[in-house]
Amino acid sequence: MDIENNKEYFGKMINNWTSEIKNKYVITGLISGKQNIANNRVGRVVQVRIEAGEYGSDCVLLRHKDDVLTPHENQSFWLIPDKFKDYLDEIFKDTFLDDSDEYPYTLQGTKSEKGFIIESPLKDDESSPMHDIKKAIYGELNKII
């Protein structure tokens, strides 16, 4: 099974973060400026910070197979189907497995947060490019539905 070029790894695209995604394996979209390999793109979801990333995107902390905890911003994410779980568990066997919600995680030595889903730091009257886009899309969807 080749993790590098296997389109089957792209399961359901994540549009809404829920607690069921905690510790699931995901693959990201392409990462600008990095080699397009699984080492950079496949990981276990540790923490999600809603609208805390660049331009108001979600900041997602992934545990990669080299045991490095990496923040991903301005990214798309797909759940890797469960049929690959045993294979990925073997690849990730030497990584820290207890990414508990009880541990505080920091970004660049600051912004310490505990928990899995960290709510948006934006107030209702504040704005970011991603926040405004989501609001506009949801507003149009509500008109249609």
C-alpha positions, -999 to +999 in steps of 0.1 A: +000+000+000+016+033-011+006+062+010+022+087-014+000+082-044-031+064-032-063+084-040-082+060-017-068+079+013-091+108+005-123+100+023-149+125+034-138+161+033-141+178+067-164+208+066-173+208+103-151+198+132-167+175+157-154+156+187-156+123+168-127+134+147-103+135+177-073+113+170-086+103+136-061+101+107-065+129+081-047+140+050-044+176+041-046+194+007-014+205-009+009+225+012+025+255-005+063+256-002+066+220+011+073+188-007+041+170-015+047+138+005+028+120+032+052+130+059+039+166+055+002+158+049-009+128+069-015+130+107-037+124+137-059+153+147-049+165+182-066+199+185-087+223+164-087+261+170-117+275+151-108+307+131-075+310+150-053+305+119-040+328+092-068+349+076-093+335+101-089+299+089-091+270+114-057+261+129-055+223+132-027+206+152-017+173+137+006+147+151+027+134+122+045+100+119+078+116+130+060+125+163+061+162+156+030+182+165+024+206+136-001+234+132-019+235+098-037+267+086-054+276+054-058+239+046-084+215+035-087+181+053-101+147+044-107+119+069-087+088+059-111+059+057-111+034+086-099+006+063-064+021+065-064+024+103-043-007+110-018+002+084-015+038+097-014+026+134+017+006+124+033+036+107+025+058+137+034+032+164+064+052+177+044+084+181+030+099+213-005+083+216-020+101+246-029+135+231-053+141+259-076+172+261-060+176+296-027+188+281-023+224+272-009+228+236+010+260+226+017+276+193+052+289+190+056+289+228+025+310+233-013+308+231-017+278+254-050+260+251-065+228+266-093+208+249-100+194+215-122+221+198-112+256+208-139+281+200-132+311+178-113+340+194-134+364+173-162+383+189-195+386+171-187+421+158-151+412+147-141+401+113-116+381+093-115+372+056-125+336+063-152+346+088-167+370+063-167+344+035-183+317+057-210+342+069-218+352+033-220+315+022-242+305+051-264+335+046-270+325+010-276+289+019-302+299+045-321+318+018-322+287-004-331+262+023 
